[in-house]
Amino acid sequence: MEDSTSKDGGRPARPTVGLFVTCLVDLFRPSVGFATIELLEKAGCDVAVPVTQTCCGQPAYNSGHRKETAAIARQVIAAFEGFDHVVAPSGSCAAMISHHYPALLADDPSWVQRAQKLAAKTHELTSFLTDIVSLKTVDAAMPSNTTVTYHDSCSGLRELGIKAQPRALLSQVENLELREMEDSEVCCGFGGTFCAKYPAISEVIVSAKTKTIAATDADLLLAGDMGCLMNMAGRLRREGRSTEVRHVAEILAGMTDAPPIAGTEEERS
């Protein structure tokens, strides 16, 4: 991040961040959005949430609807290009904007450069907090002897290289022990529209994942993508397992008042 100074030559200006909320956070887990804002503000950023934002277009893109996705991309670019940075609490949405928008609009001279500029300043949350603004302290604590395990979502890991960043942040949370599951980098079976098109295959994959989660005997399962979290939480619940499931942002921000994902009001931590 370039260090810009205020117009009066005083202290460095706070970077402006446009929060890309994501569809699943908006519709199913607003607490992740509030936790993300809390973390970004602690990191010294001014945060705004454009009201004109929509889906990043990934479901349409993965289904082959390139023309429709290009229209979505133009809307997202117009909504977010005025910020210093764009941050999403989702590796898949961040990867869609940063990796696929420029290629999607490559044949449109009036938009491709705008897509490239937006791509260059779009980040997944934990990567932004460690690699760009360096959140120095995480003022969060869990109940004594809380154990967690972490799932590496496919898009974040393979397209954005997100692996060490969430673990580095979690290491700062008091009373938290990370227990790595076997094959943490293996897909959970969600895959966006994959789980709807191929439910039988998806069920086999997520069932294998829940076995490795249960083997850690961790209290909590964490990840950085709501799609993966909802998929694994649903399977864990159907299997009668007690592991709570939360987005990593909620833990880092110390905002665990909401019930766990796929949980009930009685299952608050």
C-alpha positions as CSV (number, residue, x, y, z in Angstrom):
1,M,0.0,0.0,0.0
2,E,1.3,3.4,-0.9
3,D,1.6,5.8,2.0
4,S,-0.4,8.9,1.1
5,T,-0.4,12.1,3.2
6,S,-3.2,14.4,4.0
7,K,-3.7,17.6,2.0
8,D,-2.4,19.7,4.9
9,G,0.9,17.7,5.0
10,G,0.0,16.2,8.4
11,R,-0.5,12.6,9.4
12,P,-0.8,10.0,6.6
13,A,-4.4,9.8,5.3
14,R,-6.3,6.7,6.2
15,P,-6.8,4.4,3.2
16,T,-10.4,4.1,2.0
17,V,-11.7,0.6,1.7
18,G,-14.8,-0.5,-0.2
19,L,-16.3,-3.5,1.4
20,F,-17.5,-6.1,-1.0
21,V,-20.1,-7.8,1.3
22,T,-20.8,-10.9,-0.9
23,C,-24.2,-12.4,-1.5
24,L,-23.9,-15.2,1.2
25,V,-22.8,-12.8,3.9
26,D,-25.6,-10.4,3.0
27,L,-28.3,-13.0,2.9
28,F,-27.2,-15.5,5.5
29,R,-24.5,-14.1,7.8
30,P,-24.5,-10.3,8.1
31,S,-22.4,-10.7,11.3
32,V,-19.4,-11.5,9.1
33,G,-19.8,-8.1,7.4
34,F,-19.9,-6.3,10.7
35,A,-16.9,-8.2,11.9
36,T,-15.0,-7.3,8.7
37,I,-15.7,-3.6,9.2
38,E,-14.5,-3.9,12.8
39,L,-11.2,-5.4,11.7
40,L,-10.7,-3.0,8.9
41,E,-11.3,0.0,11.1
42,K,-8.9,-1.4,13.7
43,A,-6.3,-1.7,10.9
44,G,-6.6,2.1,10.3
45,C,-9.0,2.1,7.3
46,D,-12.1,4.1,6.5
47,V,-14.7,1.7,5.3
48,A,-17.7,2.2,3.0
49,V,-20.2,-0.2,1.7
50,P,-21.5,0.9,-1.7
51,V,-25.3,0.4,-1.9
52,T,-25.1,-0.4,-5.6
53,Q,-23.0,-3.5,-5.3
54,T,-24.4,-6.8,-6.4
55,C,-23.1,-10.4,-6.8
56,C,-19.5,-10.7,-8.2
57,G,-20.9,-12.8,-11.0
58,Q,-19.1,-16.0,-10.2
59,P,-22.2,-18.3,-10.4
60,A,-23.0,-17.0,-13.9
61,Y,-19.4,-17.1,-14.9
62,N,-18.9,-20.7,-13.9
63,S,-22.1,-21.6,-15.7
64,G,-20.8,-20.2,-19.0
65,H,-22.9,-17.0,-19.1
66,R,-20.1,-14.7,-20.1
67,K,-22.2,-11.9,-21.5
68,E,-24.3,-11.6,-18.4
69,T,-21.2,-11.8,-16.1
70,A,-19.6,-9.0,-18.1
71,A,-22.6,-6.8,-17.3
72,I,-22.3,-7.6,-13.6
73,A,-18.5,-6.9,-13.7
74,R,-19.1,-3.5,-15.2
75,Q,-21.5,-2.6,-12.4
76,V,-19.1,-3.8,-9.7
77,I,-16.2,-1.9,-11.3
78,A,-18.3,1.3,-11.4
79,A,-19.3,0.9,-7.8
80,F,-15.8,0.2,-6.4
81,E,-13.2,1.9,-8.5
82,G,-13.1,5.1,-6.4
83,F,-11.6,3.4,-3.4
84,D,-8.0,2.9,-2.5
85,H,-8.7,-0.8,-1.9
86,V,-11.5,-3.3,-2.2
87,V,-11.8,-6.1,0.4
88,A,-14.0,-9.1,0.5
89,P,-14.4,-11.6,3.4
90,S,-14.3,-14.3,0.7
91,G,-11.5,-15.8,-1.3
92,S,-13.8,-16.8,-4.1
93,C,-15.4,-13.4,-4.7
94,A,-12.0,-11.6,-4.3
95,A,-10.5,-14.1,-6.9
96,M,-13.4,-13.5,-9.3
97,I,-12.7,-9.8,-9.3
98,S,-8.9,-9.9,-9.2
99,H,-8.3,-12.8,-11.5
100,H,-11.2,-13.1,-13.9
101,Y,-12.6,-9.6,-14.6
102,P,-9.7,-8.4,-16.8
103,A,-9.9,-11.5,-19.0
104,L,-13.7,-11.3,-19.1
105,L,-13.5,-7.7,-20.4
106,A,-10.4,-8.1,-22.5
107,D,-12.2,-7.3,-25.7
108,D,-13.8,-4.2,-24.4
109,P,-11.2,-1.3,-24.7
110,S,-13.4,1.1,-22.6
111,W,-13.5,-1.3,-19.6
112,V,-10.5,-3.6,-19.6
113,Q,-8.1,-1.0,-18.1
114,R,-10.7,-0.2,-15.4
115,A,-11.0,-3.9,-14.7
116,Q,-7.2,-4.3,-14.4
117,K,-7.0,-1.4,-12.0
118,L,-9.7,-2.8,-9.8
119,A,-8.2,-6.2,-9.9
120,A,-4.9,-4.9,-8.6
121,K,-6.4,-3.4,-5.5
122,T,-8.9,-6.1,-4.6
123,H,-8.0,-8.4,-1.7
124,E,-9.4,-11.2,0.5
125,L,-9.8,-10.0,4.1
126,T,-7.1,-12.0,5.9
127,S,-4.6,-11.4,3.1
128,F,-5.3,-7.6,3.3
129,L,-4.9,-7.5,7.0
130,T,-1.5,-9.2,6.9
131,D,0.0,-8.4,3.5
132,I,-1.3,-4.9,2.9
133,V,-2.1,-3.0,6.1
134,S,-0.5,-5.3,8.7
135,L,-3.0,-5.5,11.5
136,K,-0.5,-5.5,14.4
137,T,-2.8,-6.6,17.2
138,V,-5.9,-8.7,17.4
139,D,-7.8,-7.7,20.5
140,A,-9.8,-10.9,20.8
141,A,-10.0,-13.7,23.3
142,M,-11.9,-17.0,23.4
143,P,-13.1,-18.9,26.5
144,S,-10.3,-20.8,28.2
145,N,-8.8,-23.7,26.2
146,T,-10.8,-23.2,23.0
147,T,-9.6,-25.4,20.1
148,V,-10.2,-24.7,16.4
149,T,-9.4,-26.2,13.1
150,Y,-9.1,-24.4,9.8
151,H,-10.3,-25.3,6.3
152,D,-8.4,-23.8,3.3
153,S,-11.0,-22.9,0.7
154,C,-10.1,-23.7,-2.9
155,S,-10.3,-20.3,-4.5
156,G,-8.5,-18.5,-1.7
157,L,-5.8,-21.1,-1.5
158,R,-5.2,-21.9,-5.2
159,E,-5.9,-18.5,-6.8
160,L,-4.8,-16.1,-4.1
161,G,-2.3,-18.1,-2.1
162,I,-4.1,-17.7,1.2
163,K,-2.7,-20.2,3.7
164,A,-0.5,-18.6,6.3
165,Q,-2.4,-15.3,6.6
166,P,-5.4,-16.5,8.6
167,R,-3.2,-18.7,10.8
168,A,-0.9,-15.8,11.6
169,L,-3.9,-13.7,12.7
170,L,-5.5,-16.6,14.7
171,S,-2.2,-17.1,16.6
172,Q,-2.8,-13.7,18.2
173,V,-6.2,-14.7,19.7
174,E,-6.0,-15.4,23.4
175,N,-7.0,-18.9,24.7
176,L,-7.1,-20.3,21.2
177,E,-5.3,-23.5,20.1
178,L,-5.2,-24.4,16.4
179,R,-5.4,-28.1,15.6
180,E,-4.7,-28.7,11.9
181,M,-6.9,-31.3,10.3
182,E,-5.6,-33.8,7.8
183,D,-5.9,-32.6,4.2
184,S,-7.0,-29.1,5.2
185,E,-6.4,-28.1,1.5
186,V,-8.8,-30.7,0.1
187,C,-12.1,-29.3,-1.3
188,C,-15.2,-29.5,0.9
189,G,-17.4,-30.3,-2.0
190,F,-19.3,-27.0,-2.2
191,G,-17.8,-25.6,-5.4
192,G,-20.5,-23.0,-6.0
193,T,-23.0,-24.5,-8.4
194,F,-21.1,-27.8,-8.3
195,C,-23.0,-28.9,-5.2
196,A,-26.3,-28.2,-6.9
197,K,-25.4,-29.9,-10.2
198,Y,-23.7,-32.9,-8.7
199,P,-25.2,-33.4,-5.2
200,A,-24.2,-37.0,-4.9
201,I,-20.5,-36.3,-5.6
202,S,-20.6,-33.3,-3.4
203,E,-22.0,-35.3,-0.5
204,V,-19.2,-37.9,-0.7
205,I,-16.6,-35.1,-0.7
206,V,-18.1,-33.2,2.3
207,S,-18.6,-36.4,4.2
208,A,-14.9,-37.1,3.9
209,K,-14.1,-33.6,5.0
210,T,-16.3,-33.8,8.1
211,K,-14.5,-37.0,9.2
212,T,-11.2,-35.1,9.2
213,I,-12.8,-32.2,11.1
214,A,-14.2,-34.5,13.7
215,A,-10.8,-36.3,14.1
216,T,-9.3,-33.1,15.4
217,D,-11.8,-33.0,18.2
218,A,-11.8,-29.2,17.9
219,D,-14.5,-27.0,19.3
220,L,-14.7,-24.8,16.3
221,L,-14.4,-25.1,12.5
222,L,-13.2,-21.9,10.8
223,A,-12.7,-20.8,7.2
224,G,-12.8,-17.7,5.1
225,D,-15.6,-18.5,2.6
226,M,-19.3,-18.6,3.6
227,G,-20.1,-21.2,0.9
228,C,-17.7,-23.7,2.2
229,L,-18.7,-23.0,5.8
230,M,-22.4,-23.4,5.1
231,N,-21.8,-26.7,3.2
232,M,-19.6,-28.2,6.0
233,A,-21.9,-26.8,8.8
234,G,-24.9,-28.4,7.2
235,R,-23.2,-31.8,6.9
236,L,-21.9,-31.7,10.4
237,R,-25.3,-30.9,11.8
238,R,-27.0,-33.7,9.8
239,E,-24.4,-36.1,11.2
240,G,-25.2,-35.0,14.7
241,R,-21.7,-33.6,15.4
242,S,-21.2,-30.9,17.9
243,T,-18.5,-28.9,16.2
244,E,-19.4,-25.2,15.9
245,V,-18.8,-23.4,12.6
246,R,-17.9,-19.8,12.2
247,H,-16.2,-17.4,9.7
248,V,-12.7,-16.5,10.8
249,A,-13.6,-12.8,10.8
250,E,-16.0,-13.3,13.6
251,I,-13.3,-14.9,15.8
252,L,-10.7,-12.2,15.0
253,A,-13.1,-9.4,15.8
254,G,-14.3,-11.1,19.0
255,M,-17.9,-11.0,17.6
256,T,-19.4,-14.4,18.5
257,D,-22.8,-13.3,19.8
258,A,-24.6,-14.7,16.8
259,P,-25.3,-18.5,16.8
260,P,-22.8,-20.6,14.9
261,I,-23.5,-21.3,11.3
262,A,-26.4,-23.8,10.9
263,G,-26.8,-23.4,14.7
264,T,-29.6,-22.1,16.9
265,E,-30.0,-19.4,19.5
266,E,-29.3,-22.0,22.2
267,E,-25.9,-22.7,20.6
268,R,-24.3,-19.3,21.2
269,S,-20.7,-19.6,22.3
